[in-house]
Amino acid sequence: MAAPFEYTVIPPKAIESGKTYPAVFALHGIGYTEKDMLSVVEPLKGELFLIGIRGHLPYEEGHAYYYLKSFGNPERDLFDRSVEMLQHFIDDAVRRFPIDPRQVYLIGFSQGAILSLTLALTLGSKVKGVIAMNGYIPSFVKEEYVILPAGHLSVFLSDGDCDPIFPPSVGAESHQYLKDKVERIQYVTYSAAHEITDRNKADVVAWIEKEIAR
């Protein structure tokens, strides 16, 4: 697999020869690990591939994919490099494991949500759906990155109504940007701060199950 990421793979319970399976790639927030994000989709364990990608940079008690100059202001060289490395990682995983390339989903929280949205917009048809919780699409991604057609994409956006880091206006802006570009979008604001509530987790799992069944 593509270095330098460490990762955790939870495969389907029974893998049949010649069969491929949906996959969810999970990206955590700054200061956390891939296991935190995998816990969100744990109810799906055994049905599909769950792949948690650990940020390659140390940060406090956990990890990060890039560092920040300030909230909402990534160090661009680190951000750009992480996007490139994650693109390669996802491509490698789809080649290495029996993953259905038409059923690749991304899920992320905070920094992981920012990267998941960026990857979904730049990988085109390689990504079927994205779940972005308490994140946003950087303006430089919209203005400087090559954004591929997203008419096939399904999106689940969520935020917290009292999030002190990314207030609901940030989620509303992402919704406004995406709603005319993607096939389907669901946008939910929870009674929460910068966190993933149990209700949010349940809604995410239900959303993924519904998308896979389409």
Sequence and secondary structure as in RCSB ss.txt:
>XXXX:A:sequence
MAAPFEYTVIPPKAIESGKTYPAVFALHGIGYTEKDMLSVVEPLKGELFLIGIRGHLPYEEGHAYYYLKSFGNPE
RDLFDRSVEMLQHFIDDAVRRFPIDPRQVYLIGFSQGAILSLTLALTLGSKVKGVIAMNGYIPSFVKEEYVILPA
GHLSVFLSDGDCDPIFPPSVGAESHQYLKDKVERIQYVTYSAAHEITDRNKADVVAWIEKEIAR
>XXXX:A:secstr
  TT EEEEE  SS  TT  EEEEEEE  TTB HHHHHHHTGGGBTTBEEEEEE SEEETTEEESS EEETTEE 
HHHHHHHHHHHHHHHHHHHHHTTEEEEEEEEEEETHHHHHHHHHHHHSGGG  EEEEES    HHHHHHS     
TT EEEEEEETT SSS HHHHHHHHHHHTTTSSEEEEEEES SSS  HHHHHHHHHHHHHHHH 
